[in-house]
């Protein structure tokens, strides 16, 4: 009889490595998806904070997103996000919605 103990250990090591890589890959996908979700939420929060800062400094809410970009340093990755900015009146907080564009 041949001793297959060395061969079995090698196969077991490969199986463990494969399982570890699968778990790692799933974790990376989960983190990426979460970051993508939070990116839009973060951008919306930044836009709201900049609009409030504008109101505090100037007494009116900004007329559009371009104003926030030009005067308050807001940066938007327009290839990744679409921003809906609805102004009701100078003294009312605008409606702000951030949507992620599909690739």
C-alpha positions in Angstrom: 0.0 0.0 0.0 1.1 3.5 -0.9 1.0 6.3 1.6 -1.3 9.0 0.4 -1.0 11.1 3.5 1.1 13.8 1.8 -1.2 14.0 -1.2 -4.3 14.3 1.0 -2.7 17.1 3.0 -1.9 18.9 -0.2 -5.5 18.6 -1.5 -6.9 19.7 1.9 -4.7 22.7 1.8 -5.9 23.7 -1.6 -9.5 23.2 -0.5 -9.0 25.4 2.6 -7.2 28.1 0.4 -10.1 28.0 -2.1 -12.7 28.4 0.7 -10.7 31.3 2.2 -10.5 33.1 -1.2 -14.3 32.6 -1.7 -15.0 34.1 1.7 -12.6 37.0 1.0 -14.1 37.7 -2.4 -17.6 37.8 -0.9 -16.5 40.2 1.8 -14.9 42.5 -0.8 -18.1 42.5 -2.8 -20.1 43.3 0.3 -17.9 46.2 1.3 -18.0 47.6 -2.2 -21.8 47.5 -2.3 -22.1 49.1 1.0 -19.6 51.9 0.0 -21.6 52.5 -3.1 -24.9 52.8 -1.1 -23.3 55.1 1.4 -21.7 57.3 -1.2 -25.0 58.6 -2.4 -26.2 59.1 1.1 -23.0 60.9 2.0 -23.3 63.2 -1.1 -26.9 64.0 -0.2 -25.8 64.9 3.4 -23.0 67.1 2.0 -25.5 68.9 -0.3 -27.9 69.5 2.6 -25.2 70.8 4.9 -23.9 73.2 2.2 -27.4 74.5 1.5 -27.9 75.2 5.2 -24.5 76.9 5.4 -25.5 79.1 2.4 -28.8 80.0 4.1 -26.9 80.9 7.3 -24.3 83.0 5.5 -26.5 84.6 2.8 -30.1 84.5 4.1 -31.3 82.4 1.2 -31.0 78.8 0.0 -28.9 78.4 -3.1 -30.7 78.6 -6.4 -29.2 75.4 -7.8 -26.5 72.8 -7.4 -24.0 74.7 -9.6 -24.1 77.5 -7.0 -23.1 75.1 -4.3 -20.3 73.7 -6.4 -19.0 77.2 -7.3 -19.3 78.9 -3.8 -19.3 76.1 -1.3 -16.8 73.6 -2.7 -19.3 70.7 -3.3 -17.9 68.2 -5.7 -20.2 65.7 -7.5 -19.1 62.8 -9.6 -21.7 63.4 -12.3 -20.7 60.1 -14.1 -21.8 58.3 -11.0 -24.6 60.4 -9.4 -27.6 62.3 -10.7 -28.8 65.1 -8.3 -32.4 66.4 -8.3 -32.5 69.8 -6.6 -36.0 71.4 -6.3 -36.3 75.0 -5.1 -39.6 76.0 -3.6 -38.8 79.4 -2.3 -35.7 81.3 -1.1 -36.5 80.7 2.5 -37.5 77.0 2.3 -35.0 74.1 2.2 -34.9 72.7 -1.3 -35.7 69.1 -2.0 -32.5 67.2 -2.6 -32.4 63.7 -4.0 -29.2 61.8 -5.1 -29.6 58.8 -7.4 -26.8 56.5 -8.5 -26.5 56.2 -12.2 -26.5 52.7 -13.6 -23.3 51.7 -15.4 
